[in-house]
Amino acid sequence: MKQLLFFTAICFASISNATIWNVGPSQTYTVPSQVRLLVQDGDTIRIDGGVYANDVAKWVKRI
């Protein structure tokens, strides 16, 4: 039981450090490539629907 509680606490601790990045024409970051170097493992990137012409981003983190 103690192991289960410890595992659950570790999972919640890693989730609480995650950041949600919003990308879109009306957001702080207007193209996906602007957050490419800012994201960390476990972060979430929300990209508004639209056409992001001439913008390429390669994700190397586990998001």
Secondary structure, DSSP 4 states (H G I P E B T S, - for coil): -HHHHHHHHHHHHHHHT--EEEESTTSSB-SGGGTTTT--TT-EEEE-SS--TT------S--
